[in-house]
Amino acid sequence: MTIDNLTLVLAQDGAPDRPVSPGGTPPTTTIESTQDPSQGTSLDTANNGDATTSQGLPMVYWLLPIALVFFMFSMGGRKDKKKRAAMMAAMTKGDKVQTVGGILGTVVEVRDDEIVVKVDENANTRLRFSRTAIQSILESKNAD
């Protein structure tokens, strides 16, 4: 439907210069179309009579960047998980490690779910930690 097909008719109560009284009716605007109503508008015909589908399209433009950012963040997390799993698998006896709590020590024994760390050389103090409690390997015995 184009502007050429429309006729704009303004109907106003009273003369144009006279203001509307508080109890009077406000000016009304009427839009009439010269097109046959049985044919429908070009928008209705293109969308099978459903004009709401064109309004839903901009939502895709908002969701696409959000999904892309979410995907990028999840990819970074996977990379870190793989790096940490490789570090845990490479941990051997004699490595100097730091725990999440900040305790520094030397790995004495590596078990399936836990690590035994020697934290004091003089008193021969050993602590057991879960594998997940190891934050980083400071010096690897294999690197020497």
C-alpha positions as CSV (number, residue, x, y, z in Angstrom):
1,M,0.0,0.0,0.0
2,T,1.5,3.3,-1.0
3,I,0.9,6.9,0.0
4,D,-0.7,7.5,-3.5
5,N,-3.5,5.1,-2.6
6,L,-4.4,7.0,0.6
7,T,-6.7,9.9,1.1
8,L,-6.3,11.8,4.3
9,V,-9.4,13.4,5.6
10,L,-9.3,15.6,8.7
11,A,-12.7,16.1,10.4
12,Q,-12.7,18.7,13.1
13,D,-15.6,19.8,15.3
14,G,-16.3,23.5,14.6
15,A,-14.1,26.0,12.8
16,P,-10.4,25.4,12.5
17,D,-9.5,28.6,14.5
18,R,-11.9,27.9,17.4
19,P,-10.4,25.8,20.2
20,V,-12.1,22.7,21.4
21,S,-14.2,23.1,24.5
22,P,-13.5,20.9,27.5
23,G,-16.8,18.9,27.0
24,G,-16.4,18.9,23.2
25,T,-14.9,16.1,21.0
26,P,-11.3,16.3,20.0
27,P,-10.3,16.5,16.3
28,T,-10.3,13.1,14.6
29,T,-8.1,11.7,11.9
30,T,-9.5,9.3,9.3
31,I,-7.4,7.4,6.8
32,E,-9.2,5.9,3.9
33,S,-7.8,3.6,1.3
34,T,-8.7,3.5,-2.4
35,Q,-7.5,-0.1,-2.7
36,D,-10.0,-3.0,-2.7
37,P,-10.0,-4.5,0.9
38,S,-10.6,-8.0,-0.5
39,Q,-7.1,-7.9,-2.2
40,G,-5.3,-7.2,1.0
41,T,-2.1,-5.1,1.3
42,S,1.2,-6.0,-0.2
43,L,2.5,-6.7,3.3
44,D,-0.5,-9.1,4.0
45,T,-0.1,-10.8,0.6
46,A,3.7,-11.3,1.0
47,N,3.3,-12.8,4.5
48,N,0.2,-14.8,3.9
49,G,-1.9,-12.3,5.8
50,D,0.3,-12.3,8.9
51,A,2.0,-9.0,9.4
52,T,3.7,-10.0,12.7
53,T,6.4,-12.1,11.0
54,S,8.3,-9.0,9.8
55,Q,8.2,-7.6,13.3
56,G,9.8,-10.7,14.8
57,L,12.8,-10.6,12.5
58,P,14.7,-7.8,14.4
59,M,14.7,-10.1,17.4
60,V,17.0,-12.5,15.5
61,Y,19.5,-9.6,15.1
62,W,19.6,-9.2,18.9
63,L,19.9,-12.9,19.7
64,L,22.6,-13.7,17.1
65,P,25.4,-11.5,18.7
66,I,24.4,-12.7,22.2
67,A,24.7,-16.4,21.1
68,L,28.1,-15.6,19.4
69,V,29.5,-14.0,22.6
70,F,28.2,-17.0,24.6
71,F,29.9,-19.4,22.2
72,M,33.2,-17.5,22.3
73,F,33.2,-17.6,26.1
74,S,32.5,-21.3,26.2
75,M,35.3,-22.0,23.8
76,G,37.8,-20.2,26.1
77,G,36.6,-22.3,29.0
78,R,37.2,-25.5,27.1
79,K,40.7,-24.5,26.2
80,D,41.5,-23.8,29.8
81,K,40.0,-27.1,30.9
82,K,42.1,-29.0,28.4
83,K,45.3,-27.2,29.5
84,R,44.5,-27.9,33.2
85,A,43.8,-31.6,32.5
86,A,47.2,-31.9,30.7
87,M,48.9,-30.3,33.6
88,M,47.3,-32.7,36.1
89,A,48.2,-35.7,33.9
90,A,51.8,-34.5,33.6
91,M,52.2,-34.1,37.4
92,T,54.9,-36.5,38.8
93,K,56.8,-37.1,42.0
94,G,59.3,-34.4,42.7
95,D,57.4,-31.5,41.1
96,K,57.1,-28.3,43.1
97,V,53.4,-27.2,43.2
98,Q,51.2,-24.5,44.7
99,T,47.8,-25.3,46.0
100,V,44.7,-23.1,45.7
101,G,45.2,-22.1,49.3
102,G,48.7,-20.9,48.6
103,I,50.6,-23.8,50.2
104,L,53.9,-24.6,48.4
105,G,55.4,-28.0,48.5
106,T,57.0,-30.9,46.7
107,V,54.9,-33.8,45.3
108,V,55.9,-37.0,47.2
109,E,53.2,-39.3,45.9
110,V,50.6,-39.2,43.1
111,R,47.4,-41.3,43.6
112,D,44.2,-41.5,41.5
113,D,42.2,-38.8,43.3
114,E,44.8,-37.2,45.6
115,I,48.3,-35.9,45.8
116,V,50.6,-36.1,48.8
117,V,52.7,-33.0,49.2
118,K,55.7,-32.5,51.4
119,V,55.5,-28.9,52.8
120,D,58.3,-28.8,55.4
121,E,61.7,-30.3,54.7
122,N,63.0,-30.2,58.3
123,A,59.9,-31.8,60.1
124,N,59.1,-34.0,57.0
125,T,55.5,-32.7,57.1
126,R,53.2,-34.2,54.4
127,L,49.7,-33.1,53.5
128,R,47.2,-34.9,51.3
129,F,45.3,-32.8,48.8
130,S,42.7,-33.5,46.2
131,R,44.0,-33.3,42.6
132,T,41.7,-30.3,42.1
133,A,43.4,-28.4,44.9
134,I,46.6,-28.1,42.9
135,Q,46.6,-24.7,41.2
136,S,49.9,-24.8,39.3
137,I,53.1,-26.6,38.9
138,L,55.9,-24.2,39.7
139,E,58.9,-26.4,38.7
140,S,58.6,-29.7,37.0
141,K,61.1,-32.5,37.7
142,N,60.8,-33.6,34.0
143,A,61.9,-30.1,32.8
144,D,65.5,-30.6,34.3
